[in-house]
């Protein structure tokens, strides 16, 4: 079984996402970047963004604790709202924003489940 960034990218492509590529952040960590991702839910529905997902070496056993968003204009301002969100600068560069989130692996550990949770973040944003 394959793990890590290659597994995540392969799974994202199998789910029908195009424009997926591997990018290494300034911190040396790999990300799967979905170029031109169309936000499907919530107040940002229909907005086209670049979405980056950190891929730990043991993915899908383990999962990162964030998403990274590049949008013009940015979807959310920098800052924290207790028990709602934490948005700050990203290791991917100044045009990106890190959105903190603890993904739960209570059930299925898959890229499909990861994307369902990502979409929930946008629904709740």
C-alpha positions in Angstrom: 0.0 0.0 0.0 1.2 3.5 -0.9 1.4 6.3 1.7 2.1 10.0 1.9 1.9 12.7 -0.8 1.9 10.3 -3.7 -1.1 8.4 -2.3 -2.9 11.7 -1.6 -2.3 13.0 -5.2 -3.3 9.7 -6.7 -6.5 9.6 -4.7 -7.4 13.2 -5.5 -7.0 12.5 -9.2 -9.1 9.3 -8.9 -11.8 11.5 -7.2 -11.9 13.6 -10.4 -9.8 16.6 -9.2 -7.7 18.0 -12.0 -4.8 20.4 -11.7 -3.4 18.5 -8.7 0.3 18.9 -8.1 2.9 18.4 -5.4 4.4 21.5 -3.8 6.9 21.7 -1.0 6.4 24.4 1.6 9.1 26.7 3.0 9.1 24.4 6.0 10.0 21.4 3.8 6.7 19.7 4.1 4.8 18.3 1.0 1.4 19.5 0.0 -1.1 18.4 -2.6 -2.3 21.6 -4.3 -5.6 21.6 -6.1 -5.4 24.5 -8.6 -8.7 26.1 -9.5 -10.7 24.3 -6.8 -14.3 25.5 -6.9 -15.7 25.9 -3.3 -18.9 23.8 -3.4 -20.6 24.9 -0.2 -21.2 27.8 2.2 -20.9 31.5 1.7 -17.9 31.1 -0.6 -19.7 28.6 -2.9 -18.6 29.1 -6.5 -15.4 30.9 -5.6 -12.4 29.5 -7.4 -9.3 29.1 -5.2 -6.1 27.2 -4.9 -6.4 24.7 -2.1 -3.4 23.0 -0.5 -3.5 20.0 1.8 -0.5 18.9 3.9 0.4 15.3 3.3 2.2 13.6 6.2 4.4 10.6 5.3 1.9 8.1 6.7 -1.2 9.5 5.0 -4.0 8.2 5.1 -3.1 6.8 8.5 -2.3 10.3 9.7 -3.6 13.6 8.4 -2.5 17.2 8.6 -4.2 19.7 10.9 -4.9 22.5 8.4 -5.9 23.5 4.9 -4.1 26.3 3.0 -6.0 28.7 0.8 -4.9 31.1 -1.9 -7.6 33.4 -3.2 -7.9 36.9 -4.5 -9.3 38.5 -2.4 -8.6 36.2 0.5 -11.7 34.4 1.8 -11.1 35.2 5.5 -9.0 37.8 7.2 -6.0 36.8 9.3 -6.8 36.2 13.0 -8.5 33.9 15.4 -12.0 33.6 16.6 -12.2 31.3 19.6 -13.8 27.9 18.8 -14.5 29.1 15.3 -11.3 29.6 13.3 -7.6 30.4 13.3 -6.3 31.9 10.0 -2.7 33.0 9.6 0.2 33.1 7.2 1.2 29.9 5.5 4.5 28.2 4.9 3.6 28.2 1.2 4.2 31.9 0.9 2.6 35.4 1.5 -0.3 34.9 -0.9 -1.5 31.8 1.0 -3.4 31.5 4.3 -3.2 28.6 6.8 -6.6 27.6 8.2 -6.1 25.6 11.3 -8.4 22.5 11.6 -8.2 19.2 13.5 -9.4 16.5 11.1 -11.1 13.6 12.8 -10.3 10.1 11.7 -13.1 8.4 13.7 -14.3 6.3 10.8 -13.0 5.9 7.2 -9.4 7.0 6.7 -9.4 8.1 3.1 -8.9 11.0 0.8 -12.7 10.9 0.1 -13.3 11.5 3.9 -10.7 14.2 4.0 -12.4 16.1 1.2 -15.8 15.7 2.9 -14.3 17.3 6.0 -12.6 20.1 3.9 -16.0 20.9 2.3 -17.5 21.0 5.8 -14.9 23.7 6.7 -16.1 25.8 3.9 -19.7 25.2 4.8 -19.0 26.4 8.4 -16.7 29.3 7.4 
